[in-house]
Amino acid sequence: MEDLEKTQKLPSLSESGSLDATATKTAPLPRFDPGAPKTPVEKKEEEFRLGQSRILQRLAANAPLSEILSRLVLLIESQAPNMLCSVLLLSEDGEHVRHGAAPSLPKDYVAAVDGSPIGPKKGSCGTAMYRGESVVVTDILSDPLWEDYREIAEASGLRACWSTPILSGRGKVLGSFAMYYKEPRTPTGDEAGLTEVATRIAGLAIEHHAAREILERTQAELAQATYVAMTSKAALSIADQVKKQLEDIVENATKCLQLLDEDRPDIANFREPLKAIATDGDNALGIIAQIRK
């Protein structure tokens, strides 16, 4: 701290208004205050914000959707012990669920859920997508919504599941975000903030991915249309060339026939028309050979 208390000498003005090198004025240097150390809660909140920023950076870099969703699920899980999360996507037909990300759930359970239909009694996620609203199941083994999936859930050690639909900017259901626990459990209210972050970022990622797919599909269709147009143009040009060769062949063949109609045809007169026929025939065959390459 001794260095912080040192003063610096600044030249001052003399009575005449000029700088007086001998006169000095002292001014204390500003002190550096690092502030109070961050509490564990503050550190955790800061890490959570940084985690979100990293995911959004990967999204801006056009990382695969599966990577974005997996990073998001792991980030949310890191904020609450004993919580397992998943993201399911709504299929293009709007009637089935598709696997999005569930890095911590049993693989057999993930496979059993993937492709299942949505509906009024299709577990937490299928029901949440069907209703377009959050579904809270505090005990899977006793809740009627889980009748079709109770056996696989019990075998996977899952007892509670709360699911919230993921919505687009226009309110369209894109999928669902779920929180699982291995014991019967009721929401405490602390999960609301995590759910908001998860559904917001997941919605951005899903829409971004869908927009890129549409763009890539449009670009591919445009490239195909361009190719067809160019091919058609080339085909027309080739057809014109072949047509010209065939017309010349017919014209020279007609000349030969006219010569044959003479009483005493001169064989020498056939040379040029037949030569032209041979040349045009060779040219036509050359064009056809180029097409076949």
ChimeraX commands (.cxc) that place a marker at each C-alpha (Angstrom):
marker #1 position 0.00,0.00,0.00 radius 0.5
marker #1 position 3.01,2.24,0.42 radius 0.5
marker #1 position 3.33,2.71,-3.37 radius 0.5
marker #1 position -0.29,3.72,-3.58 radius 0.5
marker #1 position 0.28,6.54,-1.12 radius 0.5
marker #1 position 3.15,8.08,-3.09 radius 0.5
marker #1 position 2.46,11.48,-4.62 radius 0.5
marker #1 position 3.31,12.77,-8.03 radius 0.5
marker #1 position 4.84,16.20,-8.64 radius 0.5
marker #1 position 3.11,18.40,-11.14 radius 0.5
marker #1 position 4.58,21.71,-12.44 radius 0.5
marker #1 position 2.56,24.78,-11.37 radius 0.5
marker #1 position 2.11,28.22,-12.91 radius 0.5
marker #1 position 4.19,31.17,-11.66 radius 0.5
marker #1 position 2.68,34.60,-11.04 radius 0.5
marker #1 position 3.57,35.56,-14.61 radius 0.5
marker #1 position 1.53,32.67,-15.91 radius 0.5
marker #1 position 4.49,30.58,-17.04 radius 0.5
marker #1 position 5.32,27.10,-15.82 radius 0.5
marker #1 position 7.43,27.18,-12.70 radius 0.5
marker #1 position 9.67,24.12,-12.70 radius 0.5
marker #1 position 10.61,24.69,-9.09 radius 0.5
marker #1 position 7.09,24.90,-7.78 radius 0.5
marker #1 position 5.40,21.59,-7.23 radius 0.5
marker #1 position 1.93,20.40,-6.52 radius 0.5
marker #1 position 1.19,17.04,-5.04 radius 0.5
marker #1 position -1.78,14.85,-5.94 radius 0.5
marker #1 position -2.43,11.43,-4.44 radius 0.5
marker #1 position -2.60,8.49,-6.86 radius 0.5
marker #1 position -5.95,6.70,-6.91 radius 0.5
marker #1 position -6.20,3.67,-4.70 radius 0.5
marker #1 position -7.13,0.29,-6.25 radius 0.5
marker #1 position -9.97,-1.37,-4.41 radius 0.5
marker #1 position -10.44,-4.99,-5.50 radius 0.5
marker #1 position -13.72,-5.12,-3.65 radius 0.5
marker #1 position -15.05,-7.86,-1.45 radius 0.5
marker #1 position -14.35,-11.45,-2.57 radius 0.5
marker #1 position -17.22,-13.13,-4.43 radius 0.5
marker #1 position -19.40,-15.52,-2.54 radius 0.5
marker #1 position -19.84,-19.11,-3.78 radius 0.5
marker #1 position -23.32,-18.17,-4.96 radius 0.5
marker #1 position -22.00,-15.22,-6.97 radius 0.5
marker #1 position -19.27,-17.37,-8.50 radius 0.5
marker #1 position -21.83,-19.97,-9.50 radius 0.5
marker #1 position -24.08,-17.33,-11.08 radius 0.5
marker #1 position -21.13,-15.90,-13.01 radius 0.5
marker #1 position -20.15,-19.35,-14.28 radius 0.5
marker #1 position -23.75,-19.93,-15.33 radius 0.5
marker #1 position -23.78,-16.69,-17.35 radius 0.5
marker #1 position -20.45,-17.56,-18.96 radius 0.5
marker #1 position -21.79,-21.00,-19.83 radius 0.5
marker #1 position -24.76,-19.44,-21.60 radius 0.5
marker #1 position -22.46,-17.09,-23.52 radius 0.5
marker #1 position -20.29,-19.98,-24.70 radius 0.5
marker #1 position -23.35,-21.86,-25.96 radius 0.5
marker #1 position -24.59,-18.80,-27.85 radius 0.5
marker #1 position -21.12,-18.38,-29.37 radius 0.5
marker #1 position -21.25,-21.98,-30.62 radius 0.5
marker #1 position -24.72,-21.30,-31.98 radius 0.5
marker #1 position -23.42,-18.25,-33.88 radius 0.5
marker #1 position -20.63,-20.46,-35.26 radius 0.5
marker #1 position -23.29,-22.82,-36.70 radius 0.5
marker #1 position -22.34,-25.75,-34.48 radius 0.5
marker #1 position -24.55,-28.85,-34.89 radius 0.5
marker #1 position -27.89,-28.71,-33.09 radius 0.5
marker #1 position -27.08,-31.88,-31.14 radius 0.5
marker #1 position -23.95,-30.23,-29.73 radius 0.5
marker #1 position -25.78,-27.05,-28.73 radius 0.5
marker #1 position -28.58,-28.94,-26.98 radius 0.5
marker #1 position -26.17,-31.29,-25.18 radius 0.5
marker #1 position -24.10,-28.36,-23.90 radius 0.5
marker #1 position -27.30,-26.65,-22.75 radius 0.5
marker #1 position -28.59,-29.73,-20.89 radius 0.5
marker #1 position -25.26,-30.25,-19.12 radius 0.5
marker #1 position -25.13,-26.56,-18.14 radius 0.5
marker #1 position -28.61,-26.72,-16.58 radius 0.5
marker #1 position -27.80,-29.98,-14.79 radius 0.5
marker #1 position -24.70,-28.37,-13.26 radius 0.5
marker #1 position -26.91,-25.87,-11.45 radius 0.5
marker #1 position -28.91,-28.42,-9.47 radius 0.5
marker #1 position -27.65,-31.66,-7.94 radius 0.5
marker #1 position -29.50,-34.91,-8.65 radius 0.5
marker #1 position -31.37,-33.38,-11.58 radius 0.5
marker #1 position -31.35,-35.01,-15.02 radius 0.5
marker #1 position -32.53,-33.09,-18.06 radius 0.5
marker #1 position -33.54,-33.71,-21.65 radius 0.5
marker #1 position -34.64,-31.89,-24.78 radius 0.5
marker #1 position -37.11,-33.50,-27.15 radius 0.5
marker #1 position -38.00,-32.11,-30.58 radius 0.5
marker #1 position -41.42,-32.14,-32.22 radius 0.5
marker #1 position -41.31,-34.05,-35.52 radius 0.5
marker #1 position -42.09,-32.37,-38.83 radius 0.5
marker #1 position -45.53,-34.02,-38.92 radius 0.5
marker #1 position -46.27,-32.44,-35.53 radius 0.5
marker #1 position -47.38,-35.76,-34.03 radius 0.5
marker #1 position -44.25,-37.43,-32.64 radius 0.5
marker #1 position -41.27,-36.65,-30.44 radius 0.5
marker #1 position -37.68,-36.93,-31.60 radius 0.5
marker #1 position -34.55,-37.19,-29.52 radius 0.5
marker #1 position -32.73,-33.91,-29.06 radius 0.5
marker #1 position -30.33,-34.26,-26.14 radius 0.5
marker #1 position -30.27,-36.32,-22.94 radius 0.5
marker #1 position -26.60,-37.01,-22.07 radius 0.5
marker #1 position -27.36,-38.16,-18.52 radius 0.5
marker #1 position -30.45,-40.31,-19.06 radius 0.5
marker #1 position -30.20,-44.10,-19.61 radius 0.5
marker #1 position -29.80,-44.96,-23.30 radius 0.5
marker #1 position -32.59,-47.56,-23.19 radius 0.5
marker #1 position -35.02,-44.96,-21.89 radius 0.5
marker #1 position -33.97,-42.41,-24.52 radius 0.5
marker #1 position -34.43,-44.99,-27.29 radius 0.5
marker #1 position -37.87,-46.01,-25.97 radius 0.5
marker #1 position -39.14,-42.43,-25.97 radius 0.5
marker #1 position -37.69,-41.42,-29.34 radius 0.5
marker #1 position -40.41,-41.48,-32.01 radius 0.5
marker #1 position -43.32,-41.92,-29.62 radius 0.5
marker #1 position -46.54,-39.99,-30.32 radius 0.5
marker #1 position -47.66,-36.90,-28.45 radius 0.5
marker #1 position -51.10,-36.85,-26.85 radius 0.5
marker #1 position -53.18,-36.12,-23.75 radius 0.5
marker #1 position -51.66,-39.06,-21.81 radius 0.5
marker #1 position -48.15,-39.44,-23.23 radius 0.5
marker #1 position -45.93,-38.87,-20.23 radius 0.5
marker #1 position -44.79,-35.40,-19.26 radius 0.5
marker #1 position -43.12,-34.36,-22.52 radius 0.5
marker #1 position -45.61,-35.77,-25.01 radius 0.5
marker #1 position -48.45,-34.25,-23.00 radius 0.5
marker #1 position -46.69,-30.88,-22.64 radius 0.5
marker #1 position -46.20,-30.67,-26.42 radius 0.5
marker #1 position -49.80,-31.74,-27.03 radius 0.5
marker #1 position -51.21,-29.18,-24.59 radius 0.5
marker #1 position -48.67,-26.45,-25.30 radius 0.5
marker #1 position -48.21,-25.91,-21.57 radius 0.5
marker #1 position -46.07,-27.14,-18.68 radius 0.5
marker #1 position -46.82,-30.53,-17.16 radius 0.5
marker #1 position -45.63,-31.43,-13.64 radius 0.5
marker #1 position -45.64,-35.07,-12.56 radius 0.5
marker #1 position -44.42,-35.46,-8.99 radius 0.5
marker #1 position -44.62,-39.27,-8.94 radius 0.5
marker #1 position -44.36,-41.18,-12.21 radius 0.5
marker #1 position -45.43,-44.50,-10.66 radius 0.5
marker #1 position -48.84,-43.17,-9.66 radius 0.5
marker #1 position -49.64,-40.51,-12.29 radius 0.5
marker #1 position -52.06,-41.61,-15.08 radius 0.5
marker #1 position -50.17,-39.55,-17.68 radius 0.5
marker #1 position -47.33,-42.07,-17.45 radius 0.5
marker #1 position -49.41,-45.21,-17.91 radius 0.5
marker #1 position -47.76,-46.08,-21.26 radius 0.5
marker #1 position -44.21,-45.34,-20.07 radius 0.5
marker #1 position -44.35,-46.29,-16.39 radius 0.5
marker #1 position -42.51,-49.58,-16.82 radius 0.5
marker #1 position -39.52,-48.16,-18.73 radius 0.5
marker #1 position -39.35,-45.17,-16.40 radius 0.5
marker #1 position -39.29,-47.41,-13.31 radius 0.5
marker #1 position -36.63,-49.62,-14.88 radius 0.5
marker #1 position -34.57,-46.47,-15.51 radius 0.5
marker #1 position -34.95,-45.28,-11.92 radius 0.5
marker #1 position -36.99,-42.18,-12.80 radius 0.5
marker #1 position -39.72,-41.06,-10.39 radius 0.5
marker #1 position -40.55,-37.40,-11.15 radius 0.5
marker #1 position -40.63,-35.41,-14.39 radius 0.5
marker #1 position -41.56,-31.81,-15.10 radius 0.5
marker #1 position -41.76,-30.80,-18.74 radius 0.5
marker #1 position -42.15,-27.40,-20.40 radius 0.5
marker #1 position -42.84,-26.84,-24.11 radius 0.5
marker #1 position -40.19,-25.05,-26.16 radius 0.5
marker #1 position -41.87,-22.37,-28.24 radius 0.5
marker #1 position -40.82,-20.43,-31.32 radius 0.5
marker #1 position -40.90,-16.65,-31.45 radius 0.5
marker #1 position -44.45,-16.95,-32.82 radius 0.5
marker #1 position -45.61,-19.35,-30.14 radius 0.5
marker #1 position -45.36,-22.56,-32.18 radius 0.5
marker #1 position -44.39,-25.69,-30.24 radius 0.5
marker #1 position -40.90,-26.83,-31.26 radius 0.5
marker #1 position -40.22,-29.41,-28.57 radius 0.5
marker #1 position -39.95,-29.76,-24.80 radius 0.5
marker #1 position -37.44,-29.36,-21.99 radius 0.5
marker #1 position -37.73,-31.80,-19.09 radius 0.5
marker #1 position -36.31,-32.11,-15.59 radius 0.5
marker #1 position -36.16,-35.62,-14.08 radius 0.5
marker #1 position -35.52,-36.79,-10.52 radius 0.5
marker #1 position -34.94,-40.24,-9.12 radius 0.5
marker #1 position -37.35,-39.72,-6.24 radius 0.5
marker #1 position -40.89,-38.28,-6.01 radius 0.5
marker #1 position -40.49,-34.54,-5.92 radius 0.5
marker #1 position -42.50,-31.31,-6.02 radius 0.5
marker #1 position -41.14,-28.14,-7.66 radius 0.5
marker #1 position -39.74,-25.61,-5.19 radius 0.5
marker #1 position -39.88,-22.60,-7.47 radius 0.5
marker #1 position -36.10,-22.41,-7.87 radius 0.5
marker #1 position -36.37,-24.38,-11.11 radius 0.5
marker #1 position -38.35,-21.67,-12.94 radius 0.5
marker #1 position -35.28,-19.58,-13.80 radius 0.5
marker #1 position -33.39,-22.60,-15.13 radius 0.5
marker #1 position -36.39,-23.67,-17.21 radius 0.5
marker #1 position -36.69,-20.18,-18.69 radius 0.5
marker #1 position -33.02,-20.16,-19.74 radius 0.5
marker #1 position -33.22,-23.69,-21.15 radius 0.5
marker #1 position -36.39,-23.18,-23.20 radius 0.5
marker #1 position -35.24,-19.78,-24.50 radius 0.5
marker #1 position -31.82,-20.94,-25.72 radius 0.5
marker #1 position -33.21,-24.25,-27.01 radius 0.5
marker #1 position -35.86,-22.36,-28.97 radius 0.5
marker #1 position -33.23,-20.10,-30.52 radius 0.5
marker #1 position -31.07,-23.10,-31.45 radius 0.5
marker #1 position -33.93,-25.10,-32.98 radius 0.5
marker #1 position -35.17,-22.16,-35.05 radius 0.5
marker #1 position -31.63,-21.30,-36.15 radius 0.5
marker #1 position -31.05,-24.90,-37.23 radius 0.5
marker #1 position -34.37,-25.03,-39.10 radius 0.5
marker #1 position -33.58,-21.77,-40.90 radius 0.5
marker #1 position -30.18,-23.11,-41.97 radius 0.5
marker #1 position -31.77,-26.33,-43.25 radius 0.5
marker #1 position -34.25,-24.32,-45.32 radius 0.5
marker #1 position -31.42,-22.15,-46.68 radius 0.5
marker #1 position -29.28,-25.17,-47.59 radius 0.5
marker #1 position -32.25,-26.92,-49.20 radius 0.5
marker #1 position -33.08,-23.78,-51.19 radius 0.5
marker #1 position -29.48,-23.43,-52.33 radius 0.5
marker #1 position -29.42,-27.09,-53.42 radius 0.5
marker #1 position -32.68,-26.68,-55.34 radius 0.5
marker #1 position -31.35,-23.52,-56.99 radius 0.5
marker #1 position -28.14,-25.31,-57.99 radius 0.5
marker #1 position -30.18,-28.19,-59.46 radius 0.5
marker #1 position -32.42,-25.80,-61.36 radius 0.5
marker #1 position -29.37,-23.98,-62.71 radius 0.5
marker #1 position -27.81,-27.28,-63.79 radius 0.5
marker #1 position -31.00,-28.37,-65.55 radius 0.5
marker #1 position -31.27,-25.02,-67.31 radius 0.5
marker #1 position -27.65,-25.14,-68.45 radius 0.5
marker #1 position -27.99,-28.78,-69.50 radius 0.5
marker #1 position -31.13,-28.02,-71.44 radius 0.5
marker #1 position -29.43,-25.10,-73.14 radius 0.5
marker #1 position -26.45,-27.29,-74.02 radius 0.5
marker #1 position -28.77,-30.03,-75.28 radius 0.5
marker #1 position -30.55,-27.54,-77.53 radius 0.5
marker #1 position -27.23,-26.37,-78.93 radius 0.5
marker #1 position -26.14,-29.95,-79.61 radius 0.5
marker #1 position -29.50,-30.77,-81.19 radius 0.5
marker #1 position -29.10,-27.79,-83.52 radius 0.5
marker #1 position -25.66,-29.04,-84.59 radius 0.5
marker #1 position -26.87,-32.58,-85.26 radius 0.5
marker #1 position -29.92,-31.22,-87.10 radius 0.5
marker #1 position -27.66,-29.19,-89.41 radius 0.5
marker #1 position -25.47,-32.23,-90.18 radius 0.5
marker #1 position -28.50,-34.39,-90.94 radius 0.5
marker #1 position -30.03,-31.72,-93.18 radius 0.5
marker #1 position -26.79,-31.57,-95.18 radius 0.5
marker #1 position -26.72,-35.37,-95.46 radius 0.5
marker #1 position -30.30,-35.43,-96.76 radius 0.5
marker #1 position -29.55,-32.64,-99.23 radius 0.5
marker #1 position -26.50,-34.41,-100.66 radius 0.5
marker #1 position -28.29,-37.77,-100.76 radius 0.5
marker #1 position -31.05,-36.08,-102.75 radius 0.5
marker #1 position -28.46,-34.80,-105.22 radius 0.5
marker #1 position -27.15,-38.35,-105.69 radius 0.5
marker #1 position -30.65,-39.63,-106.35 radius 0.5
marker #1 position -31.20,-36.89,-108.92 radius 0.5
marker #1 position -27.95,-37.87,-110.64 radius 0.5
marker #1 position -29.11,-41.49,-110.76 radius 0.5
marker #1 position -32.25,-40.37,-112.59 radius 0.5
marker #1 position -30.19,-39.14,-115.51 radius 0.5
marker #1 position -30.04,-41.32,-118.60 radius 0.5
marker #1 position -26.29,-41.69,-118.40 radius 0.5
marker #1 position -25.17,-40.64,-114.91 radius 0.5
marker #1 position -21.54,-39.59,-114.65 radius 0.5
marker #1 position -20.00,-41.41,-111.69 radius 0.5
marker #1 position -17.57,-38.56,-111.16 radius 0.5
marker #1 position -20.46,-36.27,-110.30 radius 0.5
marker #1 position -21.27,-38.43,-107.29 radius 0.5
marker #1 position -17.89,-37.80,-105.65 radius 0.5
marker #1 position -18.57,-34.41,-104.03 radius 0.5
marker #1 position -22.10,-35.19,-102.69 radius 0.5
marker #1 position -20.95,-38.54,-101.30 radius 0.5
marker #1 position -17.85,-36.97,-99.79 radius 0.5
marker #1 position -20.04,-34.35,-98.12 radius 0.5
marker #1 position -22.38,-37.07,-96.82 radius 0.5
marker #1 position -19.43,-38.94,-95.28 radius 0.5
marker #1 position -18.07,-35.77,-93.67 radius 0.5
marker #1 position -21.43,-34.73,-92.22 radius 0.5
marker #1 position -22.00,-38.27,-90.95 radius 0.5
marker #1 position -18.64,-38.28,-89.18 radius 0.5
marker #1 position -19.43,-34.91,-87.60 radius 0.5
marker #1 position -22.81,-36.13,-86.38 radius 0.5
marker #1 position -21.25,-39.26,-84.89 radius 0.5
marker #1 position -18.62,-37.12,-83.16 radius 0.5
marker #1 position -21.28,-34.97,-81.55 radius 0.5
marker #1 position -23.17,-38.06,-80.32 radius 0.5
marker #1 position -19.94,-39.50,-78.91 radius 0.5
marker #1 position -19.34,-36.28,-76.95 radius 0.5
marker #1 position -22.84,-36.53,-75.45 radius 0.5
marker #1 position -22.19,-40.08,-74.25 radius 0.5
marker #1 position -18.98,-39.18,-72.40 radius 0.5
marker link #1:1,2 radius 0.2
marker link #1:2,3 radius 0.2
marker link #1:3,4 radius 0.2
marker link #1:4,5 radius 0.2
marker link #1:5,6 radius 0.2
marker link #1:6,7 radius 0.2
marker link #1:7,8 radius 0.2
marker link #1:8,9 radius 0.2
marker link #1:9,10 radius 0.2
marker link #1:10,11 radius 0.2
marker link #1:11,12 radius 0.2
marker link #1:12,13 radius 0.2
marker link #1:13,14 radius 0.2
marker link #1:14,15 radius 0.2
marker link #1:15,16 radius 0.2
marker link #1:16,17 radius 0.2
marker link #1:17,18 radius 0.2
marker link #1:18,19 radius 0.2
marker link #1:19,20 radius 0.2
marker link #1:20,21 radius 0.2
marker link #1:21,22 radius 0.2
marker link #1:22,23 radius 0.2
marker link #1:23,24 radius 0.2
marker link #1:24,25 radius 0.2
marker link #1:25,26 radius 0.2
marker link #1:26,27 radius 0.2
marker link #1:27,28 radius 0.2
marker link #1:28,29 radius 0.2
marker link #1:29,30 radius 0.2
marker link #1:30,31 radius 0.2
marker link #1:31,32 radius 0.2
marker link #1:32,33 radius 0.2
marker link #1:33,34 radius 0.2
marker link #1:34,35 radius 0.2
marker link #1:35,36 radius 0.2
marker link #1:36,37 radius 0.2
marker link #1:37,38 radius 0.2
marker link #1:38,39 radius 0.2
marker link #1:39,40 radius 0.2
marker link #1:40,41 radius 0.2
marker link #1:41,42 radius 0.2
marker link #1:42,43 radius 0.2
marker link #1:43,44 radius 0.2
marker link #1:44,45 radius 0.2
marker link #1:45,46 radius 0.2
marker link #1:46,47 radius 0.2
marker link #1:47,48 radius 0.2
marker link #1:48,49 radius 0.2
marker link #1:49,50 radius 0.2
marker link #1:50,51 radius 0.2
marker link #1:51,52 radius 0.2
marker link #1:52,53 radius 0.2
marker link #1:53,54 radius 0.2
marker link #1:54,55 radius 0.2
marker link #1:55,56 radius 0.2
marker link #1:56,57 radius 0.2
marker link #1:57,58 radius 0.2
marker link #1:58,59 radius 0.2
marker link #1:59,60 radius 0.2
marker link #1:60,61 radius 0.2
marker link #1:61,62 radius 0.2
marker link #1:62,63 radius 0.2
marker link #1:63,64 radius 0.2
marker link #1:64,65 radius 0.2
marker link #1:65,66 radius 0.2
marker link #1:66,67 radius 0.2
marker link #1:67,68 radius 0.2
marker link #1:68,69 radius 0.2
marker link #1:69,70 radius 0.2
marker link #1:70,71 radius 0.2
marker link #1:71,72 radius 0.2
marker link #1:72,73 radius 0.2
marker link #1:73,74 radius 0.2
marker link #1:74,75 radius 0.2
marker link #1:75,76 radius 0.2
marker link #1:76,77 radius 0.2
marker link #1:77,78 radius 0.2
marker link #1:78,79 radius 0.2
marker link #1:79,80 radius 0.2
marker link #1:80,81 radius 0.2
marker link #1:81,82 radius 0.2
marker link #1:82,83 radius 0.2
marker link #1:83,84 radius 0.2
marker link #1:84,85 radius 0.2
marker link #1:85,86 radius 0.2
marker link #1:86,87 radius 0.2
marker link #1:87,88 radius 0.2
marker link #1:88,89 radius 0.2
marker link #1:89,90 radius 0.2
marker link #1:90,91 radius 0.2
marker link #1:91,92 radius 0.2
marker link #1:92,93 radius 0.2
marker link #1:93,94 radius 0.2
marker link #1:94,95 radius 0.2
marker link #1:95,96 radius 0.2
marker link #1:96,97 radius 0.2
marker link #1:97,98 radius 0.2
marker link #1:98,99 radius 0.2
marker link #1:99,100 radius 0.2
marker link #1:100,101 radius 0.2
marker link #1:101,102 radius 0.2
marker link #1:102,103 radius 0.2
marker link #1:103,104 radius 0.2
marker link #1:104,105 radius 0.2
marker link #1:105,106 radius 0.2
marker link #1:106,107 radius 0.2
marker link #1:107,108 radius 0.2
marker link #1:108,109 radius 0.2
marker link #1:109,110 radius 0.2
marker link #1:110,111 radius 0.2
marker link #1:111,112 radius 0.2
marker link #1:112,113 radius 0.2
marker link #1:113,114 radius 0.2
marker link #1:114,115 radius 0.2
marker link #1:115,116 radius 0.2
marker link #1:116,117 radius 0.2
marker link #1:117,118 radius 0.2
marker link #1:118,119 radius 0.2
marker link #1:119,120 radius 0.2
marker link #1:120,121 radius 0.2
marker link #1:121,122 radius 0.2
marker link #1:122,123 radius 0.2
marker link #1:123,124 radius 0.2
marker link #1:124,125 radius 0.2
marker link #1:125,126 radius 0.2
marker link #1:126,127 radius 0.2
marker link #1:127,128 radius 0.2
marker link #1:128,129 radius 0.2
marker link #1:129,130 radius 0.2
marker link #1:130,131 radius 0.2
marker link #1:131,132 radius 0.2
marker link #1:132,133 radius 0.2
marker link #1:133,134 radius 0.2
marker link #1:134,135 radius 0.2
marker link #1:135,136 radius 0.2
marker link #1:136,137 radius 0.2
marker link #1:137,138 radius 0.2
marker link #1:138,139 radius 0.2
marker link #1:139,140 radius 0.2
marker link #1:140,141 radius 0.2
marker link #1:141,142 radius 0.2
marker link #1:142,143 radius 0.2
marker link #1:143,144 radius 0.2
marker link #1:144,145 radius 0.2
marker link #1:145,146 radius 0.2
marker link #1:146,147 radius 0.2
marker link #1:147,148 radius 0.2
marker link #1:148,149 radius 0.2
marker link #1:149,150 radius 0.2
marker link #1:150,151 radius 0.2
marker link #1:151,152 radius 0.2
marker link #1:152,153 radius 0.2
marker link #1:153,154 radius 0.2
marker link #1:154,155 radius 0.2
marker link #1:155,156 radius 0.2
marker link #1:156,157 radius 0.2
marker link #1:157,158 radius 0.2
marker link #1:158,159 radius 0.2
marker link #1:159,160 radius 0.2
marker link #1:160,161 radius 0.2
marker link #1:161,162 radius 0.2
marker link #1:162,163 radius 0.2
marker link #1:163,164 radius 0.2
marker link #1:164,165 radius 0.2
marker link #1:165,166 radius 0.2
marker link #1:166,167 radius 0.2
marker link #1:167,168 radius 0.2
marker link #1:168,169 radius 0.2
marker link #1:169,170 radius 0.2
marker link #1:170,171 radius 0.2
marker link #1:171,172 radius 0.2
marker link #1:172,173 radius 0.2
marker link #1:173,174 radius 0.2
marker link #1:174,175 radius 0.2
marker link #1:175,176 radius 0.2
marker link #1:176,177 radius 0.2
marker link #1:177,178 radius 0.2
marker link #1:178,179 radius 0.2
marker link #1:179,180 radius 0.2
marker link #1:180,181 radius 0.2
marker link #1:181,182 radius 0.2
marker link #1:182,183 radius 0.2
marker link #1:183,184 radius 0.2
marker link #1:184,185 radius 0.2
marker link #1:185,186 radius 0.2
marker link #1:186,187 radius 0.2
marker link #1:187,188 radius 0.2
marker link #1:188,189 radius 0.2
marker link #1:189,190 radius 0.2
marker link #1:190,191 radius 0.2
marker link #1:191,192 radius 0.2
marker link #1:192,193 radius 0.2
marker link #1:193,194 radius 0.2
marker link #1:194,195 radius 0.2
marker link #1:195,196 radius 0.2
marker link #1:196,197 radius 0.2
marker link #1:197,198 radius 0.2
marker link #1:198,199 radius 0.2
marker link #1:199,200 radius 0.2
marker link #1:200,201 radius 0.2
marker link #1:201,202 radius 0.2
marker link #1:202,203 radius 0.2
marker link #1:203,204 radius 0.2
marker link #1:204,205 radius 0.2
marker link #1:205,206 radius 0.2
marker link #1:206,207 radius 0.2
marker link #1:207,208 radius 0.2
marker link #1:208,209 radius 0.2
marker link #1:209,210 radius 0.2
marker link #1:210,211 radius 0.2
marker link #1:211,212 radius 0.2
marker link #1:212,213 radius 0.2
marker link #1:213,214 radius 0.2
marker link #1:214,215 radius 0.2
marker link #1:215,216 radius 0.2
marker link #1:216,217 radius 0.2
marker link #1:217,218 radius 0.2
marker link #1:218,219 radius 0.2
marker link #1:219,220 radius 0.2
marker link #1:220,221 radius 0.2
marker link #1:221,222 radius 0.2
marker link #1:222,223 radius 0.2
marker link #1:223,224 radius 0.2
marker link #1:224,225 radius 0.2
marker link #1:225,226 radius 0.2
marker link #1:226,227 radius 0.2
marker link #1:227,228 radius 0.2
marker link #1:228,229 radius 0.2
marker link #1:229,230 radius 0.2
marker link #1:230,231 radius 0.2
marker link #1:231,232 radius 0.2
marker link #1:232,233 radius 0.2
marker link #1:233,234 radius 0.2
marker link #1:234,235 radius 0.2
marker link #1:235,236 radius 0.2
marker link #1:236,237 radius 0.2
marker link #1:237,238 radius 0.2
marker link #1:238,239 radius 0.2
marker link #1:239,240 radius 0.2
marker link #1:240,241 radius 0.2
marker link #1:241,242 radius 0.2
marker link #1:242,243 radius 0.2
marker link #1:243,244 radius 0.2
marker link #1:244,245 radius 0.2
marker link #1:245,246 radius 0.2
marker link #1:246,247 radius 0.2
marker link #1:247,248 radius 0.2
marker link #1:248,249 radius 0.2
marker link #1:249,250 radius 0.2
marker link #1:250,251 radius 0.2
marker link #1:251,252 radius 0.2
marker link #1:252,253 radius 0.2
marker link #1:253,254 radius 0.2
marker link #1:254,255 radius 0.2
marker link #1:255,256 radius 0.2
marker link #1:256,257 radius 0.2
marker link #1:257,258 radius 0.2
marker link #1:258,259 radius 0.2
marker link #1:259,260 radius 0.2
marker link #1:260,261 radius 0.2
marker link #1:261,262 radius 0.2
marker link #1:262,263 radius 0.2
marker link #1:263,264 radius 0.2
marker link #1:264,265 radius 0.2
marker link #1:265,266 radius 0.2
marker link #1:266,267 radius 0.2
marker link #1:267,268 radius 0.2
marker link #1:268,269 radius 0.2
marker link #1:269,270 radius 0.2
marker link #1:270,271 radius 0.2
marker link #1:271,272 radius 0.2
marker link #1:272,273 radius 0.2
marker link #1:273,274 radius 0.2
marker link #1:274,275 radius 0.2
marker link #1:275,276 radius 0.2
marker link #1:276,277 radius 0.2
marker link #1:277,278 radius 0.2
marker link #1:278,279 radius 0.2
marker link #1:279,280 radius 0.2
marker link #1:280,281 radius 0.2
marker link #1:281,282 radius 0.2
marker link #1:282,283 radius 0.2
marker link #1:283,284 radius 0.2
marker link #1:284,285 radius 0.2
marker link #1:285,286 radius 0.2
marker link #1:286,287 radius 0.2
marker link #1:287,288 radius 0.2
marker link #1:288,289 radius 0.2
marker link #1:289,290 radius 0.2
marker link #1:290,291 radius 0.2
marker link #1:291,292 radius 0.2
marker link #1:292,293 radius 0.2
view
